[in-house]
C-alpha cells in the first residue's frame, strides 16, 4: 500500500494543509519535516536533492510512504475529512518469486530511476506516454532489453491551468495500458541446478587451495540457440533494487564485482577449449585429421621453448588423441607450419591467418547477439589484431621508451628497465605477428579472449553440424489480454567455415576426451554408453602469478546432440578437477541420470525436453501458471 498527497487539494485548505500533514505524520509515525521535504519540487528553494524531493509534475499526487499496513490505509480512507488530499491505495511493486530458489539476477536485471540521457533522447516529444522524471525504467538484463514491451502506458490526465497555477478544467484523460508478458527460454528447474553447481565449482576450487574468484555456466539448446540456463558468480539479490539502494549497498555491490555478468560480459582466455577451432582450421588447410603427429614434452621455436601444460609427452599420436590428452605441442607444430606458410615474420597484416579466420566463422571476436544488454565482443588473436593494436598504442609505447619510466624508476629501477625494454621493442616492431604469437593463439592463449556464452555457441555449432545460432533468452511476448505479440524463431548468425568431414571428425573425437582423456575423471561411472558426452577441458594461463582459469566445454548426447554445457571458474585450477564434476551434475539433471541408470522421467525438464510453446494468458490478464510444488514457489 502507498500513501500519496495531492498538493493542489492541500493548497485549498485554510492553513495550506498544515493540520492535515501533522495528523498524517502522527499516523505514519514519521516527522512532518520528512513529509514536507518530500512534497517540495526538485529545484525549488529549500528542496533537498533527489530522491528526497519530488521530481514530477506539480499537479501529480506525491508518494510519501510505501509499504504501509492495511489498518493505516483504512484509517486514512475512513477519516477522509481529516486527511484532505491524502490517498491510500495499492501500489505496484516489482517482486522476484525465485521459483526453485532461482536467482537469475544477471538475466532478469533490475529497475532504476530514468536517466537524464534517456529523457533528453526524447527531444521535445509531447506524447502522453513519454518518459517522465518520476518513471522507473529497466537498467540491466531483460528489464532493460525489453523495457518498452514491459512498461505499458500510464494513465495521464491533461489539465488546464490559469496564470495563477490553479486547475481550471480537465482537458482529457488517457487510460492506462498494462505491459506485456515476456516468456523466457530459461527453465527454472535447470537454472536452479546450474546456479548451485556453479557455486559448487567455485567452492571446489577453493577447497583445492585456489582463489576461485568468479565463474559462469551456460546451457544451450544446440538445435535452435535457446539459452536454457545461464549463471554468473558472484551474484546479487535483484530485490535489493526495489525502492532504491543506499550508497553503502551500491558500493558493496561494486566492490564485490557481482553487478556484471561473467557469462556475457566477462572475457577470458579459453585455453585448450580453443583447440577445436585450431583443429577445424587445420582441416581447412589440408592437414590430415586422421594422421599422426609428434607430441614431445616441449616445442622449440626460435630461442623460445613452449611446453605442455596439461599433459606430458606422448610420442607420435593421432590428432584425435592429441585432443583427448590436450597435447599442446601437437598444436604448436600445426600452428608453426601455418605461420611459416603465411610468410612468417616478414608477412604483413593481410597475410593468411587460418586459425583466426576459423575463429571468426565460429562467431568469436564479435557479439553473439544475445538479447541482453552489455555483451562483450571478446577478441581473436591474429596478425590483423596485432597490427591494429600497434597502430593504436605505438605513440604511447615510443614515448614511454624515450622517457624510461622516470616515475617508476624513482622507486623501482629494475621494473622501470623491464618496462622500458618492452616498450622499445613494441615501439620498433610491435606490429609483427611473431612465431610465439601464432603458437600461443593455437591453444587459446595470448591475446584471445572469449565470453563463456561465445564458447557455448562454438560447441553448439560443432554439435549441430556447423550452424552458429544467435542465442536467445526470450522466446515470446504475450499481451495482457492473452494475444501473442511476438513469437521469436531461431536466427542463424553464421555458418562455420569448415567442411562436414572436419566437423564430423570433431564430433567423433571429442567423446574420447570424456572416455579416456583429460575429461575422464569427473565422468567416471557416468553411463557414457547410453549418453556419450563430447567434451574438452581447459586450464587457461593468465598473466602474473595468478592460477589458471578452469574450463569445461561440452555437448551431449554426442551421437544425437541436444545440449551444450560450458562452465568456467577464474583462478580455479584445471577444467577436469574444478568445473568437470559440476558439468556432470548438470547432465545428470538434464537426462535423469542416477548412478548408471538413465530415466528421462527424472529429468529436470518437464517431459524430458525444453518447452517450445508459449503459456496461456487468461482474458483477465492472469497467466496460467503451474501450481503447488510444480510452481517452485513456497507459499
N, C-alpha and C positions, 0 to 999 in steps of 0.2 A: 504494500500500500504506500501511496505517495501523497504528501500534502503540498498543495500549491496555493499561492497568494496572488490575487488579482489586484494589482496596484491601482488600476482605474477605479475599481469599486472602493478601495480604501480611501482614495482621494475625495470621494463624495461624503465621507464621514466628517463630522464637525471638527474632530481632533486629528484629521488626516489618518485615522485608523490606529492611533497610538494605543488606545484601550484594547482594541482587537488584538494587536500584536503582543501586548503584555499578557493577555489571557492565553493566547496561543503558546507563548514561551513557557508559561507556567504549566500548561497541559503537556507540552512536549518535554519538559524538564531540561530546557536549554536557555542560555542567556538571550535576552531580547536583542542585545547588541549583535549577536551572531546572525539573527534573522534579518536585522536591518542591514548588515553588511551584505548579505545575500541579495537583498532587494535593490541594492544600488546598481545602476547600469555601469558596465565597464567603461572606463574613460571619463566618467563624471567626477566632479570634485569630491575627494574623500573616499572614492571607491578603492577597495583592495584589488590586487591583481587577480586574474582568473586562476583557478576556477571558483574563487570565493564570490566575486562579483557576478552579476547577471549579464551574459553576453548576447542575449536575444532581443526580441522586439520589446519596446516599452509597453505594448498593449497585449502582451502574451503573459498568461499566468506563470509565476516563477516557482519552480520546485524549491521548497525549503527543508523538506525532510523526506527520507525514504526508509522503507522497511519498518513502518510503524505497525503496532499491533492492532487487531480488529477493534478492540474496545475503544482505543483512542479515536479511531476513524468514526465509530458510532457516536461518540461524544460530540465530535465536530458536526456530523450530519444532523443529530437531534437538536443541537443548540445553534442552529443556523443564524439566529438573530444576534447571538453573542459573537459569532465568527463570520461577520460580513466579508465576502470576497475570499473566504477560505474554503477550499475543497479537499476532500479526502477521497481518493479513487485508486482503483487498481492501476498499476504501472508495469509495463513490460520490462522484464529483466532477462538478460542472456544467462542461461543455465547450461551446465555441462553434465548430463546424466551419467557419463562414464560407464556404458554397458560393459560388463565383464571386466570392470576395473581398467578400461582403456584410458590412456592419457591423450595420445594423438595431438598434442599441443601444436607441433610444427606443421601438422596437416590442417587442423581447424583454424589456427590463428586466433586473433583476438580483436576486440573493438577499442577504439580510442577517439578522442575529440578530432573533429575535422581540422585540417591544417590550413594555414594562410595560402599556401600554394594551390591547394585544391579549390579554395574559394576564388582566388584570382584567375584560375583556369576557366572559370565560368564566364569571365568577362562581364558584360552588362546584362546578362540574361535576366529576364523578368518572369521566367517560367515558375509556376506556383510550386513545383516540386524540386526547385533548385536547392543546393546545399545551403544551409544557414549556419551561423556561428555556434548555435546550440546543438548541432547534429553530432551524432556518434557514427563513425564510419569504420569499415574494416581496415585494419592496419597491417595484417600479415595473414599468411595462409589462405584458405578458401574464403575467409571473411573478406579479405582484400580483393582476391582474384574475381570473385563473383558478387561484389558489393552491390552493383546495380540490380542484379537479379534478386538478391536477398532483401534489399532495402524496402521495397514497396513505395507507396506515395503517402505523404502525410495529409491529414485534414487541415486545410488552410481556410481561414475566414478573412475576407477582404473588408476593411472598414474605411469610412470617410472620416477625416479628421479636420476640425476647423483650425483657424490660426492660433488658437489658444491651446491646441493639443487635445481638445475634447472630441470624443467619438460622437459623430452626428447621425450616422446610419450604417447599417450593414449592406455592403455592395454585392456580396456574393459569397458562396461557400463551395469549396471543393472537398468532396468526401474522401476519406482515407481508403487506400487500397492495400491489402496485405501483400507482403512479399512472397516470393516463390519458395518452393522446397528444392533443395539440392539433394540429389541421390548420388552418393559416392560409390566408388568401386571397392572401397575398403570393407573387408569382412571383419566385424568386431571381434569375433572369437579368435580368428587368426591374428589380428592386430595385438590382442592381449598376449598371445603366445610369443609373438615376435618381440614385443616390448620386454617381457620378462626374460626371454632368452638373451637379449642384448645386455641387459643388466647382469645376467649370469656370466656372460663372456667377459665383461669388464671386471667383475669380481674374480673370475678365474685368472685373469691376467695379474691382478694384484696379489692373488694367493701364490703366484709364482715369483713374486718379488718385483714385478714390473709396475710402472706407474698406472697404466691403463686409464689414461685421462679422458678419452672420449670414444665414441663409436657410432655406427649406423648399421641398419639392416634393411633390406628391401626384398619383397616378394613380388614377382611379375608373372602375369598370365602370358606365356610366350606366344599364344595364338592370336592375341589382339593388342598387347601392350598395356593392358589394365594393371594398375598398381593395386595389389590385393592387400598389402600391408607395408608400412614404412615407418621406421622408428629411428630416433636420434637420441643420443646420450651425451651430455646431461640434458634434462628437460625441465619443464616447469609446470605449475598448475595453471591452466588457462583461466580458471575462475578468479585468479588474483587481479585480473584487469577489470573485472566487473565493478563499476563505481569509481574506477581510477586507482592508480597505485601511488604510494608515497615515494618521495625521493629515495628514502632508505631502501624500500623494496626494489625500486628500479636499479639502484646502484648494486644491490646484491645480485639481481638478475644478470647485469652486465658483467660483473666480476666472475660469475660462475660459468660464463660462456654458454649459457643454456638457451639464449634467445635465438641463435641461428641454427638452422638445420644442417647437421653434418651429412645428411643423405643427399641434399641437393645444392647446398651452398659451400660445404667444406670440400677442398680439393687435396688429394693425397697421391703420393707416388704409388702406382698399382703393383709394383714388384712383379713377381713371377706370374700373376694372373694375366699379365700383358703378353705372355709368351704365345697365347693363342693368336694374337694379332701378328706377331713375328712369324708364326708358322704359316698363317694364311698368306703373308707377303712372300715367304719362301716358295710356297706352291705356285704363286703367280709368276715368280721369277724363274721358274723351271727347275728348282731343286727337287730332288727325288724324295717325296714324302715317305715312300716305302723303303728308302735306302738306309745306310748305316753311317754313323758319324762318330768321330772321336770325342770322348768325354774325359779329358785329363783333369787333374785336380786344379790346374791353373792354365791360363792362356796369356801369352806374351804378345803385346802389340807395341812396337817401338821400344821405348825404355820403360813401359809400364807393364805391370803384371796384374791380371784380373783373375780372381779366384772364385771357386764355387762357394756359395754361402749356405745353400740349402742341401747340398749333397757333396759327397767326396767323388773322386774319380771312379768311373765305371768302365773305362776302356772304350772299345768300339761298341756302340749300341744303336738301336733303331731310333728314329725320331719320336715314335710313339713312347718308347721307353724314356727318352730324354724328357718328355712331358711328365711322365709318371714320377720320375725321381727328381724332376726340376733341375736338370743339369744346365747350369749357366754356360759352361764352356762350349757346349754344342751350339748354343745360340750366339755366343761371341763369334765363333768361326763363321757361321752363316752371315751374320751382320758385317763382319770384316770383308768377306767376299763381295757383298753388295756394295759396301763403301768403296772398295777398290774399283769395282766395275763402273761406279758412278763418277770416277775421276779422282778419288782420294782427296788429298789435302789441296790440290790445285783446282778442284771443282768450284764453280760459282753457285750462287743461291738457286739457280734454275736447274741444276743437275738432278738426275733421278734420285728419289728418296723413297724406295718401295715400302718400308715399314711405316713411315709417316703417312704416305698416301693410303695405305690399307687402314690405318687407324682412323683416318678421316672418313673413309667409307663406312666404318662401323659407327660413325656419329661422334667420335671423340674430337675434342677441340672446339665443339660448338654446343650450345644448349640443346638438351633433349626436346625441349618444347613442352615439358610437363605443365599442366595447368595450375601452377603455383608460382607466386612472385619471388623474385630474388635469386633465381637459379644461376649457378656459376657455369662458365663455358669450359673450364679446365684448360689444359694446354697439351699440345703434342710436340715433343722434341723433334726438331728437324733442321735441315740446312736453312730453310727459309726463316724459321723462328729465330735461329741464332743470328742471322744476318740482320733481321729487323730489330732484334734486341740490341745489337751493336749500334745500329742507326740511332736508336733512342737514347743510349747510355754513353756513347763514346766521348762526348764532350765532358761529361762528369768524370769518367774514368781518366781521361787525359789531364784534367785539372787536378784531380787528386794525386795522380802520379807526379805531377810537377810540384805540387805543394808538399808531398811527402808525408801527409797526415800529421801536420805540425801540432795540432791539439792533442792527438793521441800520443804523439811522441813525447810529450811532456811527462806522461805518467807511465808509458809502456813503449819503449823504443823498439823492442823486439816485435811487438804486434804491429807497430807502425811500419817497420821494414817489410813485414809479410804483406800487409795491405798494399804498400807501395809497389812491391814487385808484382803482385797480382794485377793491379790496375795498369801498370806499364805494359804487361803482356796483353791485357784486354784492350788497351788503347791502340796498340800496334796491330793486332790481328784477332781481336775477339770475335770477328765475323766468321772465322774459319770453322767449318764443321770437321772436327778432328776425329781421328780413329777411335779414341776413347769415348767421344760423344756418341758415335754410332753403336759401339758395343754396349754402353750403358742403356741406350734407348731400347735395344733389343730385349732387355729383361725388365723393362718398366721402371728404370731408374733415371737419374739425370733430371732434365727439365720437364719430363712428362708428369702431368698431374690429372687426376680424374675424380669425379664425384662417385660415390657408391651407386647412385642411380644410373649413371652412364655405364659403369661396369656391368650392372644388371642387364642393361639393354644390349651390351655386347654379347653376353652369354645367352640372352634370349634370341638374338639373331642367329647365333650358331645353332641353337636348339631347333629353330623353326625353318632352317634352310637358307638363311640369308636376308630376311626381311627385318629392317630396323624400324620398329614402330615408334610413333610419338607416344610416350607414356601418358596415361590419363588417370586422374583421381576422381573426376566426376563423370558419371555415365548418363545422367539425365537431369532435366529441370522440369518440375511439375508445378503448375499454377495452383493458387489457393483453393480453387474450385474443383481441382482434380484433373484438369486438362493437361496433356503433355505439351510443354512449351518447346522442349528440345530433347531429342534422343541422340546422343553422340555415338558415332560409329568409328571404328578403328581408322587411324590415319597412318599412312606409311611415310616415314621421313626419308629413307634412302634404302638402297639395296647394296649389300656387301659386295665389293669388287673382287670376289673370289669365286672360283668355279665350284660347281656342285660336288665334284670329286674331292676338292680341298675341304669343303665344309663337311662332307661325309667322313673324311679322314679324321677330322676333329671330333665328330660325333662318336666315332669308333674308339678313338684314342683316350678321350677324357674319362670314360668309365674305369679305365685301367689305373688312373690316379687313385681312385677310391678303393679299388680291389687290391692293388699291390704296390702302390706308390706312396707319395707324401700325404695323401688323404686317407690312408688305410686305417690308421689307429683310431680316429674318432668314430669310424663306422664299423668297427669290429663287432660282429654279432648282429648287424643290421641285415634284414632279408634282401640282400642285393640281387639274389636270383630272381626275386619277384619284382623288385623295384630298383633297377640299376641306377646309380647316381653318377652323373658325369661331373667332374669337379677339377678345380685347380687351386692349389694353395699359393699363398704369397707371404713373404716376410720382407716388406719393403724397407730398405735402408733409408735413414733420414740424416740430415746434417747434424754436425756436432756429436755429442756423446749420447744422444737420445736412443732409446730402444727402438727396434724396428716396428713397423705397422703390421699388424696381423690381418691377413685377408683369407677369406674362403669364398670362392665363386663357384657356382654350380647350376645344374638344371636336371630335372627328372620328370618322369622316368626317361632314362637315356634312350630307350628304344621306342618311345612314344611321348616325346616331351610335352609337358603341360606347364610346369612352373620353373622359374629361375629364382634362386635364392642366393643373395650375396650379403656377407657380413664383414665388417672391418672394425678393428679396435686400435686406436693410436697408442703407440708405445706399449703394445700388447704382446710382443714376442712373436712366436710362429703362428701361421694360419692353422696348422693342424692341431696344436695343443690348446689354443685360446678360442678361436672362432668356430673351428670344426665341430666340437661337441654341441654347440648351440644350434648350428645349422642342421645337425642330425635331428635334434629335438623338434625343430620346425617341420622337417619332412615327416617325422613320426606323427605329428599333429595333422598334417595335410592328408596323409594316406591312411590314417587309422592304424598305425603300427604299434604293436605291443609285444616286445621281445622279438621273436621271429615270425610272429603272426601278423597278417595284414587283413583288416576288416574295414572296408570303405564306410560302413555304418558308424564307425568310431571317429571318422574324420571331423575336424572342427568345422569344415564346410558343410552346411546343411545339405543333405542329398549327395554329399561327396564331390561337389563341383561348385565353382563360383556362380552366383546368381547373375544372370544377364538381364532379366526383365525388371521393369520398374514397379515399385509398390503402388498400391491404390490409395487415393485420397478421396475421402467422402465429400459429398456436395457441401457439407457444413465446414469444410476446411480441415478436418481432423484426419490424419493418416491412419491407415490400417496397419498397425504395428504388432509385433509379437508380444505376448503377454506372459506373465509369470516367469518361470525360470528361463524360458526361451528369450525373454527380453534382455536378460543380463543385468537388469537394474533392480536393486533392492527396494523394497517398499510394499 
